[in-house]
Amino acid sequence: MSALAGFANFVALDGLVTPGDAAGTAADIIASEGLFRLGIAAWFVIVALDVVVAWALFRVFRPVSSGVSLLAAWLRLVYAGILMVAVTELVGALGLLSRPEYRAASDADQVQAQALLRIETFTQIWDAGLFLFGLHLLVIAYLAYRSGYIPKILGVLLGIAGLGYGFDSFGAVLLPDLSTKISSFTFVGEFLLAVWLVVWGRRITFAPSQFHEDPVGVPH
């Protein structure tokens, strides 16, 4: 997912889109239409993988608290749905720029402006969705810290990563001129959890009575 997101965001999107330059952006996308299409396809795959990860993390953390783990899964699923809606804006922008009847229209400048607006809308919707993704990481951080089978430091780092995404979502609204994404520095916990699960995750075993929950879902 990291590789796909890096390609889709930094290569296929940022590499072709020039903020504030509708004509230049349109020309670059038309010249590299195949690359832009691959970027959109990568986003669709990412959405599908988010659904798989939501299910997988639910299984990993269910022994800690089935209720809290289900909350984390739902937060990620809702985020995936928001991301899907955002990606449709990219599909719409590509349709405006690639269809011959639009490209040959007398109001081509207006069509290019609409395409750039749809691309910007994708970013805005995604930024809003990342707030829910940050909440998802905060819940996962709590579960990891309480689990007893995942290093507590990973729980702390995941919490920091979640706060980073939340800050970026609010920053996009409150500080529109802020160009630096805090999550670009705080994502370490998210990455390390993925590495830990790949390397050590298969060694996790649970006895049937290892965990039991009280009425509010707190393991003992």
C-alpha positions, 0 to 999 in steps of 0.5 A: 500500500505504501508503494502504491500510495507513493506512486499514485500521489507523488508520481501520477498526481503531484508529478502532473498537477501544477497548482493554480495552472489549469492549462499546464496541468491539462497539457501534462495530463493529456501528454501522460494520460497513461500515467494518470490512469495508472495512478487512478487504478492504484488508488482503487487498489489502495481502497480495496487493500484498506478494506482487507487491512481493516478486517485483518487488524480486527482479527489481530486485536479482537482478543484485546477487545472485540468492541474496540477492535470493531470500532477501529475496523469501522473507522478504517472502512468509512475512511476507505469509502471516503477515499473512493468518493475522492478518487471519483473526482480524479476520474471525472477530471480525466474524463473532462480532459480526455474526451475529444468533444471537451478538448475541442470545445470553444470554452476549453479554458473553462473545461481545464479549470473544471478539471483542475477544480475536481483534482483539488476537490480530490485532495480536499475530500482525502484530507477530510477522510484522513481525520478518520484514518487518524482516529483509526490509528489512535484506536489501534494505538490503544489496542496495541498498547494494551495487548501485551503481545505487541511492543508498547512502543509501537502503541505510542508511535501509532498514537503519534501517527494518528495525531499527525493525520488529525493535525493535517486534516485540521491544518488543511482547513485552519492553515491553508497556506501550511505546505508541510504535512506533519504526517510525513514525519509521524507515520513511523509507527504505522510503518513499524506496525506493518513490519512487525506484523509481517515479521512476527505476526504469525507467532501470535497465538491465543489460548481460548481463555487468555482474554475475557472482557468486562461489559465495557470491553476492557480485557483482563 
